[in-house]
Amino acid sequence: SIKKFAIFRNYPNPFNGATQIVFILEKSSQVKIEIYDLNGRLVSQFNEVYGTAGKYSVNWQPERNASGVYFCRLTAGDFSQIIKMMYMK
């Protein structure tokens, strides 16, 4: 059984084109994933969904965003964690 909430390093990282973000839900929760640039501006977000306990992955394609450092924040219930990602065009 799942023992905790977690978000893993995106793969690949650094990336060009698209990257995969994998996370685990300990229990059923509302899930929100947001991507911020280095200046703290929200540049992308996934539709908020309700997920059951388990392992999930989403793909992010920055398309019109500039190369650089981005932060991905996963919020699920009371859990929140941020990972750092490097996008290189």
N, C-alpha and C positions, 0 to 999 in steps of 0.2 A: 504494500500500500504506500501511497505518497505520504511523506513525513514532513514536508515543508513547502513554502512558497520559494521560488527561485527564478532568477533570470540569468541566462548564461551569456558569455561573450558571443557577439554576433560572429557569423562565419560567412565568407572570409572577412578578415579584418587585418590590414586595410582592404578596402573593396573598391571595385570599379564596376558600375552598372547596377548591381543588386546585392543585397546581403540578407542572410537568414537570421532571425531573432527567435531563440528557443526559450520557453519558460515552462515552469511547472506550477500547477495550482494544487495546494494542499486539500482544499475543499471547494465546493461550489461558491463562486464569487462573481461580482461584476468586475470586468477587466477593462482597463483603459491603457492604451499604449500611445505615448506621445514622443515626438522627435523634436529636439531643440538644437539650435545652432550655438556656436561658441558665445554669442552675445545674449543667450537666454531667450531668443525669439522662437516661438512655436512655429515649426516649418512643415510639420506633417503630423497627422494623427489617424489612427485606425478607428473605425466605428466601435463604440463601446458595446461589449457583448456580455452575456451571462454564460460563464463556462463551468462545467462540472470538474471535479478533481481529475487531474491527468496532465499529460505533457502535450504542449502545443508549439507550433511554429508559425511565424508570419514572415513574409518577404517584404523588404523595403527597397524601392527604386527611387533614388533621389531626383532623377531626371533633370529638372531645371535648377537644382541647387548647385552652389559652387563647391569646389573641392575644399576639404577641411575637416575639422573635428565636429562631431555631432554627439548629442547625448540622447539616449533612449530611456524614457521613464515608464516603468510598468507599475500600475496601481491596481491592486486586487484586494477589495475589502480594506482592512487596516494596514495591509502590506504595501510598501512602496520601495522600489530599488531602481538605481540608475546605472547604466553601463555607458562607456565611452566608445565611440566608433570613429574610424578614419575613412573618409571618402576621398578617393583620388581619381580624377577624370583622366 
